[in-house]
């Protein structure tokens, strides 16, 4: 009987091609948007190199600063502040410092190569686990001494030195400064903004960043706990270290350490100043968007199923006359809805895979090797099937309760 | 109306089909009333109908449009409930049956043939004929197909199994509908103007098919018709007028 249900479901889908198309487009686009959205978020905040252990990481990108005579500001910390007071957060905690990414230019055979340079200390390489393809990171010693060394991405190595050419030990000149390449790492997607660059070089803080008593600047504190369970201790250690910073009576610093996921949400929303709680807003907006996305195709399915009732009155009457119970008929119509939903789901997966493949090479997501998450697909499909079931159940129930006599009386076959 | 009433009394009694004497009562209608009630109007479709259909009988029901013939057939076919009165199937009143049990009885005991065929256009001829067996527990796909083929062979459409209803003539469609009614091997076939949409030649073919079924397989048939000549070929002719049986 199930095979027969499938057969009639297929015929019904083919019979009303326009409605089928609309429904498939609705379902597949919903799933596609969900899958692409989650894949992008996952690539930005998931457990991938260099942030392979996001549950152990905290980022001190911003702090609330109140200085005497001024109001409260949300600012980035200075190199001086981190280096002076926050470098030691207890045993087992790795601490790194990085600065803002700078645009630099290198020239290859007269061709300009626009590169992103991220200044870091030696601890940066201990906090984040880059995948080294050749060489090694520069040491804290090299970073402190301001040695002109650099770690470059595989793409930079390819573009500057040529594909397959050794880069380690070679010299790369950027912004008229000659760096000796000590390591080559796998490309980092632009979305991994704590780590992303084309080349990394020892941090040479500006005069302002080094100026004592100036706590705000353009640096970032990166912290890695020995385990996820040790993260609260790491937070407490940070609070203690911040509390130990000598301040005027009416000045105050409060660090706002965020997890990788929180920092992504913060990055996505904070710049628009919509809210002082961007993480919560991001979660609320995401949840609302997912619910709305799933609800729209469900409403579409309900509407389509109800409109199909009239045209199928004859079939309902015939099936009832020959022994179909209301339950059997309801089952048949639900199967039809589920077939449509499943088809839409598979189409959505295909569309998402295609779109993500296209995005992988784009500027927006440079180096982002995106794959649609099959786990997310499973959940999204399950959610759509549940909506499909619900949207099919009500019309099915109404159709199945249709009087056979009435259905046959008004039908013209 | 009065002419029809008159013709009921004047018309010759059908004699064409052989009568082997009344069998057991398969359908027994006692004091059946069907009233359609709206807020302002009450329409009596059937008025105290008492009727017995015996096993193996071929009964035709005639009467003007709106006299309650189709309502009678719907009640006999367990598709509709009488407002009052008792319907017994094989000696058991059906009023106490649940919807599920009624569906099972329809599936096992009754086959329908409709004036406008009522085939499912999306299904092939074979799939249409399989329909009653689809809802029968214990009948597998292979057996379904075999029985549907056999039923189609009986109506002379064994070569059209893969066709769709829209590819057939009216007469062929009605033969498919008869094959569908036969596939479940029901005891009773209820035919509502089975030749009403067909020309006289096709109508004769269908009528011959029903007579053969009745004669050779002993299938009980109740047929609503407007065609006096065809009605006369059946064993018994019942006439209805304004919801009441007049002969």
Contacts between the chains, C-beta under 8 A, distances in Angstrom:
chain1	res1	chain2	res2	distance
A	1	B	134	5.9
A	1	B	135	7.8
A	3	B	141	7.3
A	4	B	127	7.5
A	4	B	130	7.9
A	4	B	134	5.7
A	7	B	123	7.7
A	7	B	127	7.2
A	8	B	120	7.8
A	8	B	122	6.3
A	8	B	123	7.0
A	11	B	122	3.7
A	11	B	123	7.2
A	12	B	122	6.7
A	15	B	122	6.3
A	314	B	118	6.2
A	314	B	120	7.8
A	315	B	120	5.3
A	317	B	118	7.1
A	318	B	118	4.9
A	318	B	119	7.7
A	318	B	120	6.2
A	318	B	131	7.3
A	319	B	131	7.0
A	319	B	135	7.7
A	320	B	79	7.2
A	320	B	103	7.2
A	320	B	106	7.8
A	321	B	77	6.9
A	321	B	79	6.1
A	321	B	106	6.5
A	321	B	112	4.9
A	321	B	118	7.8
A	322	B	106	6.9
A	322	B	107	6.4
A	322	B	111	7.9
A	322	B	112	7.2
A	322	B	131	5.1
A	322	B	132	4.4
A	322	B	135	6.5
A	322	B	180	7.3
A	322	B	184	7.3
A	323	B	103	5.2
A	323	B	104	6.7
A	323	B	106	5.1
A	323	B	107	2.5
A	323	B	108	7.6
A	323	B	132	6.0
A	323	B	135	3.9
A	323	B	136	7.0
A	323	B	184	7.7
A	324	B	103	6.6
A	324	B	135	5.3
A	325	B	99	6.7
A	325	B	100	5.3
A	325	B	103	4.4
A	325	B	135	7.8
A	326	B	99	6.5
A	327	B	100	7.7
A	328	B	135	6.4
A	403	B	80	7.8
A	404	B	79	4.7
A	404	B	80	8.0
A	405	B	74	5.0
A	405	B	79	5.1
A	405	B	80	4.8
A	408	B	79	7.7
A	408	B	114	6.9
A	408	B	118	6.4
A	411	B	116	7.7
A	411	B	118	6.8
A	412	B	116	6.5
A	413	B	116	5.5
A	413	B	117	5.9
A	413	B	118	5.0
A	413	B	119	6.1
A	413	B	120	8.0
A	413	B	121	6.9
A	413	B	165	7.7
